[in-house]
Amino acid sequence: MIANFFNQSKPINFLVLLLTGLLIFSVTIAIHVFTENRVYSLLGIAFNLSLFFLLLFFHNFLTTKNRLTRNNTYGLYIFILLFAIFPESLTNMDLMLSNFFLFFSYRRIYSLHSSLDTASKIFDSGLWIGVAFIFYNWSIVFLILAIAALVLFKRLKWNYYIMLLIGFITPLFLYYTYLVLYDKGQNFLSLFQFELSFNFSNYNNFNLLIPISVILVFSIWAIYPTFMKSRNAKQKYKASYKLLILHLVLALIISVIAPVKNGSEFLFYFFPFSIIFATYIQINQDNWFKEIVMFVFLGLALANYMIY
């Protein structure tokens, strides 16, 4: 069954997931071309596909490197299917690029559990958040995640906070210099125009209402038992789990205030949710429950394309 198959991380698992991701990407692009008359260049499609696969690679690398889940592929399975559940996330280039650079930042933030190269890690995390900010300015919210990591992992030297700020400012300074060279300096101010919206009327559509409801219920359902289980873990893993919960909350805040609400705003939510729920699945001893949950995600993905 599905749960047993993904309860391991063998090459066959990754091959199946990559083919699933390719299928999801191809179907999403085809739907947008044939039903919404969107125009994509071959170069644009290739770039977007490469970006998508890189996100999958970074997801697996980050979770494995920092031991955020056990030796299984539940998290990657959920992460890939979320792109099918919220297909607009695959076609929003600014959000994809922002999340791509944020993954570099997450890699450094979650690795702060180790005391090696702390100064370099915190500078890099600020720098990559700064790059992500250029593509989607609400990415600045994840500076809170970096600061929380310093507190949770007890890296409390005052100069680390200065380095985080310097790291964040560095790409902004370079971007401003680039704009001035091409006489477009006024465009820099647009980065600080934070648009937001609390109009949730789009969520009345079943292709958004049902997935969002299920994902939020699953989030609430998974947090408490996995948190209680993590209390028996080593201190650094307790801190990592608290950081994941904060990550989930910050991603939800961005989704709530995002100016465009078509499902793509949940892209920031994919990573922390997939890890937290994968942790919940792996500690649950009921095999039937695991199978049902895995089929629910698959069913949501298939149903969404039928309703689309």
Secondary structure, 3 states (H helix, E strand, C coil): CHHHHCCCCCHHHHHHHHHHHHHHHHHHHHHHHHHHCCCCCHHHHHHHHHHHHHHHHHHHHHHHHCCCCCCCCHHHHHHHHHHHHCHHHHCCHHHHHHHHHHHHHHHHHHHHHCCCCHHHHHHHHHHHHHHHHHHCHHHHHHHHHHHHHHHHCCCCCHHHHHHHHHHHHHHHHHHHHHHHHCCCHHHHHHHHCCCCCCCCHHHHCHHHHHHHHHHHHHHHHHHHHHHHHHCCCCHHHHHHHHHHHHHHHHHHHHHHHCCCCCCHHHHHHHHHHHHHHHHHHHHCCCHHHHHHHHHHHHHHHHHHHHHC
